[in-house]
Amino acid sequence: MTSRLNPYISFDGTARQALEFYQSVFGGEFTAMTFGDMGSDDATIKDRVMHGQLETPAGYTLMCSDTVPGMPFTPGTTMTVSLSGGADDGLAGYFEKLSEGGTVTVALEKQVWGDEFGQLTDRFGVPWMVNIGQAA
């Protein structure tokens, strides 16, 4: 598995439409997993995108998700830097170093989709997501 650095954009209920638009611009294929796909039966979020991803022929990867009710959404502050890769890529160490002087909002630990995931805001106010995939 190769490490990647990707933009991760938040939307307020329009992530699927945004992915369709970006697909029309860049080409490629997108996948989208809803909160309902992950077990939520909450009618207010079950059809919202928990995680979407567009892989383009040019090698670009764009990731996104919808916010949930009560989660702040401020256009202009909707970008997060996402690091993803495998266990041998040093991502856990990056997470630890990035969190120094910052705030961990989701501890780096195994999640329902099987990967290790964590989220933090570094000391400069930049939000980061780290996802460590499981070997195939």
C-alpha positions as CSV (number, residue, x, y, z in Angstrom):
1,M,0.0,0.0,0.0
2,T,1.3,3.5,-0.9
3,S,0.9,6.5,1.4
4,R,-1.2,9.4,0.0
5,L,-1.9,12.9,1.0
6,N,-5.4,14.0,-0.1
7,P,-7.8,16.8,0.3
8,Y,-11.0,15.9,2.3
9,I,-13.9,18.2,1.9
10,S,-17.0,18.5,4.1
11,F,-20.5,19.2,2.7
12,D,-23.8,19.9,4.4
13,G,-25.9,17.1,2.7
14,T,-24.6,17.6,-0.9
15,A,-21.5,15.3,-0.9
16,R,-23.0,12.9,-3.4
17,Q,-24.0,15.7,-5.8
18,A,-20.5,17.2,-5.4
19,L,-18.9,13.9,-6.2
20,E,-21.1,13.6,-9.3
21,F,-20.0,17.1,-10.4
22,Y,-16.3,16.5,-9.8
23,Q,-16.6,13.2,-11.7
24,S,-18.0,15.2,-14.7
25,V,-15.0,17.5,-14.4
26,F,-12.2,15.1,-13.8
27,G,-13.6,11.7,-14.9
28,G,-12.9,8.5,-13.0
29,E,-15.1,6.5,-10.6
30,F,-16.4,7.4,-7.2
31,T,-17.6,5.4,-4.3
32,A,-19.9,6.6,-1.5
33,M,-20.7,5.0,1.8
34,T,-23.7,6.4,3.7
35,F,-24.2,6.5,7.4
36,G,-27.0,4.0,6.8
37,D,-24.6,1.7,5.1
38,M,-22.6,1.8,8.4
39,G,-25.6,0.8,10.5
40,S,-27.3,4.1,11.3
41,D,-31.1,4.1,11.2
42,D,-31.4,7.8,12.1
43,A,-33.6,9.2,9.3
44,T,-31.8,12.6,9.5
45,I,-28.4,11.1,8.5
46,K,-28.8,7.6,7.1
47,D,-28.7,8.8,3.4
48,R,-25.9,11.3,4.0
49,V,-22.4,10.4,2.8
50,M,-20.2,9.2,5.6
51,H,-17.2,8.8,3.2
52,G,-17.0,9.4,-0.5
53,Q,-14.0,9.1,-2.8
54,L,-13.3,10.0,-6.4
55,E,-10.3,8.3,-8.1
56,T,-9.5,10.1,-11.4
57,P,-7.6,8.8,-14.5
58,A,-4.9,11.5,-13.8
59,G,-4.2,10.0,-10.4
60,Y,-6.0,12.6,-8.3
61,T,-8.0,11.4,-5.3
62,L,-10.7,13.6,-3.8
63,M,-12.4,12.6,-0.5
64,C,-15.5,14.0,1.1
65,S,-18.3,13.5,3.6
66,D,-21.5,15.2,4.8
67,T,-21.7,16.8,8.2
68,V,-24.3,15.4,10.6
69,P,-27.0,17.6,12.3
70,G,-25.4,19.6,15.1
71,M,-21.9,19.5,13.6
72,P,-20.7,22.9,12.6
73,F,-20.6,23.6,8.9
74,T,-18.9,26.9,7.8
75,P,-18.3,27.2,4.1
76,G,-14.7,28.2,3.6
77,T,-13.5,26.0,6.5
78,T,-14.6,22.7,4.9
79,M,-11.1,21.3,4.1
80,T,-9.2,18.6,6.0
81,V,-5.9,17.0,5.0
82,S,-6.2,13.2,4.9
83,L,-3.2,10.8,5.2
84,S,-3.9,7.3,4.2
85,G,-1.8,4.2,3.6
86,G,-0.7,0.9,5.2
87,A,0.7,0.0,8.6
88,D,4.3,0.1,7.2
89,D,4.0,3.7,6.0
90,G,4.7,5.4,9.3
91,L,1.3,7.0,9.6
92,A,0.9,6.3,13.3
93,G,4.1,8.2,13.9
94,Y,2.9,11.1,11.8
95,F,-0.3,11.2,13.8
96,E,1.6,11.3,17.0
97,K,3.9,14.1,15.8
98,L,1.1,16.1,14.3
99,S,-0.9,15.9,17.6
100,E,2.0,17.5,19.6
101,G,0.6,20.8,20.8
102,G,-2.6,20.2,19.0
103,T,-5.9,18.5,19.8
104,V,-6.9,14.9,19.1
105,T,-10.6,14.8,18.3
106,V,-10.7,11.1,17.4
107,A,-8.1,8.8,18.9
108,L,-6.2,6.7,16.4
109,E,-7.9,3.3,16.9
110,K,-9.7,0.5,14.9
111,Q,-13.0,1.6,13.4
112,V,-16.2,-0.1,12.2
113,W,-14.8,-0.3,8.6
114,G,-11.8,-2.3,9.9
115,D,-9.0,0.3,9.5
116,E,-7.3,2.4,12.2
117,F,-8.5,6.0,12.0
118,G,-7.8,9.1,14.0
119,Q,-8.5,12.8,13.6
120,L,-6.7,15.8,15.1
121,T,-6.2,19.6,14.7
122,D,-2.5,20.5,14.8
123,R,-1.1,23.4,16.8
124,F,-1.5,25.7,13.7
125,G,-5.3,24.9,13.5
126,V,-5.0,22.6,10.5
127,P,-7.4,19.6,10.7
128,W,-5.9,16.2,9.8
129,M,-7.4,12.7,9.3
130,V,-5.2,9.6,9.4
131,N,-6.4,6.2,8.1
132,I,-4.2,3.1,8.3
133,G,-5.6,0.4,6.0
134,Q,-5.5,-3.3,6.7
135,A,-3.3,-5.4,4.5
136,A,-5.3,-7.2,1.8
